Amino acid sequence: MEENKEIFSGKTFDSLLKDIYDNSKRKETQIQILITELKPMIKNIGDAVIIVPLIKDYMEIAVKNDEALIKMAAIVQKAQGRGSDEGNLLLTEEEKKQLIEQVEKVGEISNE
């Protein structure tokens, strides 16, 4: 598979994998900082009931974003693998639909 072949404007498969890794590490650090900053604010069970769901929501958004990027990478990898075997990089209509859905999900998650 050609990791340096551009899959869309300015993005190679290699750089997509690096983005997935970097996003995961950055989110991990952000979540740790968020928990550290919010922990002193929890003085009683009422405070926890308010703050803990906020942390949970933030973590879920991070996980969904990473999942969408990983699915995109899997589709590209499959297409590139098939391209090297068959001499083309064409996606099936179903794969195009999946890729568009994943891109839209990433956009929705980023806007939240």
Short mmCIF file of the C-alpha atoms (twelve columns), coordinates in Angstrom:
data_MODEL
# 
_entry.id   MODEL 
# 
loop_
_atom_site.group_PDB 
_atom_site.id 
_atom_site.type_symbol 
_atom_site.label_atom_id 
_atom_site.label_alt_id 
_atom_site.label_comp_id 
_atom_site.label_asym_id 
_atom_site.label_seq_id 
_atom_site.Cartn_x 
_atom_site.Cartn_y 
_atom_site.Cartn_z 
_atom_site.pdbx_PDB_model_num 
ATOM 1   C CA . MET A 1   0.000   0.000  0.000   1 
ATOM 2   C CA . GLU A 2   1.216   3.495  -0.803  1 
ATOM 3   C CA . GLU A 3   1.131   5.432  2.480   1 
ATOM 4   C CA . ASN A 4   2.286   8.655  0.813   1 
ATOM 5   C CA . LYS A 5   -0.355  8.707  -1.929  1 
ATOM 6   C CA . GLU A 6   -2.717  11.638 -1.445  1 
ATOM 7   C CA . ILE A 7   -6.222  10.395 -0.559  1 
ATOM 8   C CA . PHE A 8   -7.782  13.856 -0.565  1 
ATOM 9   C CA . SER A 9   -6.534  17.429 -0.625  1 
ATOM 10  C CA . GLY A 10  -3.316  17.542 1.364   1 
ATOM 11  C CA . LYS A 11  -3.973  14.298 3.260   1 
ATOM 12  C CA . THR A 12  -2.129  11.014 2.798   1 
ATOM 13  C CA . PHE A 13  -2.948  7.706  4.466   1 
ATOM 14  C CA . ASP A 14  0.174   8.135  6.566   1 
ATOM 15  C CA . SER A 15  -0.898  11.593 7.746   1 
ATOM 16  C CA . LEU A 16  -4.437  10.320 8.445   1 
ATOM 17  C CA . LEU A 17  -3.020  7.645  10.754  1 
ATOM 18  C CA . LYS A 18  -0.822  10.261 12.439  1 
ATOM 19  C CA . ASP A 19  -3.896  12.489 12.953  1 
ATOM 20  C CA . ILE A 20  -5.768  9.582  14.564  1 
ATOM 21  C CA . TYR A 21  -2.870  8.944  16.927  1 
ATOM 22  C CA . ASP A 22  -2.320  12.640 17.704  1 
ATOM 23  C CA . ASN A 23  -6.045  13.216 18.323  1 
ATOM 24  C CA . SER A 24  -6.183  10.285 20.688  1 
ATOM 25  C CA . LYS A 25  -3.177  11.486 22.686  1 
ATOM 26  C CA . ARG A 26  -4.398  15.095 22.766  1 
ATOM 27  C CA . LYS A 27  -7.879  14.034 23.933  1 
ATOM 28  C CA . GLU A 28  -6.349  11.857 26.655  1 
ATOM 29  C CA . THR A 29  -4.357  14.821 27.935  1 
ATOM 30  C CA . GLN A 30  -7.360  17.161 27.707  1 
ATOM 31  C CA . ILE A 31  -9.572  14.749 29.618  1 
ATOM 32  C CA . GLN A 32  -6.946  14.349 32.351  1 
ATOM 33  C CA . ILE A 33  -6.644  18.139 32.666  1 
ATOM 34  C CA . LEU A 34  -10.430 18.545 32.712  1 
ATOM 35  C CA . ILE A 35  -10.831 15.949 35.465  1 
ATOM 36  C CA . THR A 36  -7.988  17.505 37.475  1 
ATOM 37  C CA . GLU A 37  -9.583  20.964 37.212  1 
ATOM 38  C CA . LEU A 38  -13.104 19.761 38.025  1 
ATOM 39  C CA . LYS A 39  -12.193 17.440 40.898  1 
ATOM 40  C CA . PRO A 40  -11.776 20.274 43.465  1 
ATOM 41  C CA . MET A 41  -15.231 21.591 42.518  1 
ATOM 42  C CA . ILE A 42  -16.925 18.402 43.711  1 
ATOM 43  C CA . LYS A 43  -17.729 18.993 47.345  1 
ATOM 44  C CA . ASN A 44  -20.807 16.803 47.682  1 
ATOM 45  C CA . ILE A 45  -22.970 14.302 45.807  1 
ATOM 46  C CA . GLY A 46  -24.991 17.111 44.209  1 
ATOM 47  C CA . ASP A 47  -21.878 18.594 42.650  1 
ATOM 48  C CA . ALA A 48  -20.871 15.165 41.332  1 
ATOM 49  C CA . VAL A 49  -24.305 14.657 39.768  1 
ATOM 50  C CA . ILE A 50  -23.768 17.834 37.743  1 
ATOM 51  C CA . ILE A 51  -20.073 17.546 36.860  1 
ATOM 52  C CA . VAL A 52  -19.594 13.829 36.149  1 
ATOM 53  C CA . PRO A 53  -22.082 13.762 33.202  1 
ATOM 54  C CA . LEU A 54  -20.169 16.651 31.622  1 
ATOM 55  C CA . ILE A 55  -16.951 14.632 31.756  1 
ATOM 56  C CA . LYS A 56  -18.769 11.564 30.388  1 
ATOM 57  C CA . ASP A 57  -20.190 13.547 27.447  1 
ATOM 58  C CA . TYR A 58  -16.791 14.980 26.611  1 
ATOM 59  C CA . MET A 59  -15.225 11.508 26.662  1 
ATOM 60  C CA . GLU A 60  -17.982 10.074 24.432  1 
ATOM 61  C CA . ILE A 61  -17.497 12.818 21.851  1 
ATOM 62  C CA . ALA A 62  -13.758 12.125 21.795  1 
ATOM 63  C CA . VAL A 63  -14.328 8.392  21.312  1 
ATOM 64  C CA . LYS A 64  -16.888 8.928  18.499  1 
ATOM 65  C CA . ASN A 65  -14.533 11.301 16.713  1 
ATOM 66  C CA . ASP A 66  -11.690 8.764  16.900  1 
ATOM 67  C CA . GLU A 67  -13.994 5.952  15.728  1 
ATOM 68  C CA . ALA A 68  -15.048 7.983  12.696  1 
ATOM 69  C CA . LEU A 69  -11.426 8.656  11.728  1 
ATOM 70  C CA . ILE A 70  -10.515 4.995  12.194  1 
ATOM 71  C CA . LYS A 71  -13.404 3.910  9.954   1 
ATOM 72  C CA . MET A 72  -12.258 6.382  7.311   1 
ATOM 73  C CA . ALA A 73  -8.743  4.958  7.509   1 
ATOM 74  C CA . ALA A 74  -10.078 1.404  7.164   1 
ATOM 75  C CA . ILE A 75  -12.032 2.321  4.026   1 
ATOM 76  C CA . VAL A 76  -9.008  4.031  2.485   1 
ATOM 77  C CA . GLN A 77  -6.753  1.109  3.394   1 
ATOM 78  C CA . LYS A 78  -9.191  -1.359 1.837   1 
ATOM 79  C CA . ALA A 79  -9.454  0.723  -1.320  1 
ATOM 80  C CA . GLN A 80  -5.686  1.071  -1.595  1 
ATOM 81  C CA . GLY A 81  -5.190  -2.653 -1.015  1 
ATOM 82  C CA . ARG A 82  -7.684  -3.474 -3.716  1 
ATOM 83  C CA . GLY A 83  -6.056  -0.886 -5.964  1 
ATOM 84  C CA . SER A 84  -2.684  -2.577 -5.765  1 
ATOM 85  C CA . ASP A 85  -4.280  -5.941 -6.589  1 
ATOM 86  C CA . GLU A 86  -6.588  -4.767 -9.343  1 
ATOM 87  C CA . GLY A 87  -4.766  -1.723 -10.643 1 
ATOM 88  C CA . ASN A 88  -7.360  0.838  -9.508  1 
ATOM 89  C CA . LEU A 89  -8.369  2.729  -6.391  1 
ATOM 90  C CA . LEU A 90  -12.093 2.982  -7.063  1 
ATOM 91  C CA . LEU A 91  -14.477 2.692  -4.137  1 
ATOM 92  C CA . THR A 92  -17.752 0.840  -4.384  1 
ATOM 93  C CA . GLU A 93  -20.925 2.880  -4.015  1 
ATOM 94  C CA . GLU A 94  -21.413 1.430  -0.518  1 
ATOM 95  C CA . GLU A 95  -17.871 2.437  0.487   1 
ATOM 96  C CA . LYS A 96  -18.417 5.949  -0.882  1 
ATOM 97  C CA . LYS A 97  -21.633 6.197  1.122   1 
ATOM 98  C CA . GLN A 98  -19.852 4.988  4.299   1 
ATOM 99  C CA . LEU A 99  -17.012 7.449  3.774   1 
ATOM 100 C CA . ILE A 100 -19.409 10.372 3.277   1 
ATOM 101 C CA . GLU A 101 -21.372 9.359  6.395   1 
ATOM 102 C CA . GLN A 102 -18.165 9.222  8.445   1 
ATOM 103 C CA . VAL A 103 -17.017 12.624 7.198   1 
ATOM 104 C CA . GLU A 104 -20.428 14.088 8.080   1 
ATOM 105 C CA . LYS A 105 -20.269 12.511 11.569  1 
ATOM 106 C CA . VAL A 106 -16.833 14.003 12.146  1 
ATOM 107 C CA . GLY A 107 -18.214 17.395 11.098  1 
ATOM 108 C CA . GLU A 108 -21.214 17.060 13.435  1 
ATOM 109 C CA . ILE A 109 -19.042 15.988 16.364  1 
ATOM 110 C CA . SER A 110 -16.613 18.850 15.759  1 
ATOM 111 C CA . ASN A 111 -19.491 21.322 15.803  1 
ATOM 112 C CA . GLU A 112 -20.842 20.112 19.170  1 
# 
